[in-house]
């Protein structure tokens, strides 16, 4: 059933991507052979082989990754069994390392996740840099077992390790003008072999409304299955808002910016008709090229019905009064 509830931060017409910009992005993707083809990259096999990893860089798959000290575990996926470690680390969307689901696990060893800092700036009273290792402290981390639903209609259940996003953001004291939070991913052609091909306009950008970012379910991930986050899963730090489609979960984050107006996000900018700014899981709003009413859980034989907000109804008050077909 469609939930209709009043927006706390109504979207101004001036904040919506201009039609001319949208058209230009679509033409860009068409030239790249992506538009209208399920974003399958023609000629991807011609990409240069990845550069050998730097000394000390971790492997793409994580058998040798160090364990993390986790303070508590919360099963927030309705008691569902987590997907296999193999599926989670070998079936990935990460276009900086290739467009096929198996490409990131094969190519992401070139990513160097240490040392790593995240710049936090914009509408906040205490801007600064976050050193990732200072965030990963004994007993400061939580494990949260969340559903992940991809807009392509496949899903997983993943035991992420990290910290509540609100706890991180509050350190930098967002001010009264901070209505949104924008996230920027690393864009380094030396470490990410597909960036030279221009598959997307880089750096990858995502955003949340400030009240979404401060919701208790929003999470900053630094690991999975009790180990340091694998490169192909967005190492060393990524976003997770489990009631939203996976494209909202920015990976390898290097900057977080507080903004007064709705920020540009990558998929919304290049295909607004298919990828809304909100990206909420809603089985009643189909992707233009396929239904969102059901999903394929990796490791299971039969499809299952898609749940509103991916089965996290506690976020519904965030969208009180909003037309969720318009603001999809």
Secondary structure as GFF3:
##gff-version 3
##sequence-region A 1 328
A	DSSP	three_ten_helix	13	15	.	.	.	ID=ss1
A	DSSP	alpha_helix	19	31	.	.	.	ID=ss2
A	DSSP	three_ten_helix	44	46	.	.	.	ID=ss3
A	DSSP	beta_strand	70	75	.	.	.	ID=ss4
A	DSSP	alpha_helix	85	90	.	.	.	ID=ss5
A	DSSP	three_ten_helix	95	97	.	.	.	ID=ss6
A	DSSP	alpha_helix	103	107	.	.	.	ID=ss7
A	DSSP	three_ten_helix	108	110	.	.	.	ID=ss8
A	DSSP	beta_strand	117	122	.	.	.	ID=ss9
A	DSSP	beta_strand	128	131	.	.	.	ID=ss10
A	DSSP	alpha_helix	132	135	.	.	.	ID=ss11
A	DSSP	beta_strand	141	149	.	.	.	ID=ss12
A	DSSP	beta_strand	154	164	.	.	.	ID=ss13
A	DSSP	alpha_helix	165	170	.	.	.	ID=ss14
A	DSSP	beta_strand	180	185	.	.	.	ID=ss15
A	DSSP	three_ten_helix	195	197	.	.	.	ID=ss16
A	DSSP	beta_strand	205	209	.	.	.	ID=ss17
A	DSSP	alpha_helix	210	213	.	.	.	ID=ss18
A	DSSP	beta_strand	219	224	.	.	.	ID=ss19
A	DSSP	beta_strand	227	228	.	.	.	ID=ss20
A	DSSP	three_ten_helix	231	233	.	.	.	ID=ss21
A	DSSP	beta_strand	238	240	.	.	.	ID=ss22
A	DSSP	three_ten_helix	246	248	.	.	.	ID=ss23
A	DSSP	beta_strand	253	259	.	.	.	ID=ss24
A	DSSP	alpha_helix	266	270	.	.	.	ID=ss25
A	DSSP	beta_strand	294	297	.	.	.	ID=ss26
A	DSSP	beta_strand	304	305	.	.	.	ID=ss27
A	DSSP	three_ten_helix	308	311	.	.	.	ID=ss28
A	DSSP	three_ten_helix	313	319	.	.	.	ID=ss29
###
